[in-house]
């Protein structure tokens, strides 16, 4: 059964408890100075009443939204490509074939002897051939 808790704030109760506390402290102080053999165990005390169930705690507040992350750094510039190798020298061309010698020409016809001139004052001019 539930017992009523005595009121501890009245002047009479405070004095009574103070006297009991002083007697208890004195007994403990003197008991530490005197050593006596242990007496027989006393009877077991009655089991105390079960306490009331505590109230349910409040639900915690919702946390704040986290801050936005920082922008990532700019990537590095790519590597410049190496210069290509110089091409090889082309092969030397072949010398052309020697041409054939031309055919020998035919000998010209023999000219005929001119006519005999006449004597006199007349000059005849014969053109060269």
Secondary structure, 3 states (H helix, E strand, C coil): CCCCCCCCCCHHHHHHHHHHHHHHHHHHHHHCCCCCCCCCCCCCCCCCCCCCCCCCCCCCCCCCCCCCCCCCCCCCCCCCCCCCCCCCCCCCCCCCCCCCCCCCCCCCCCCCCCCCCCCCCCCCCCCCC
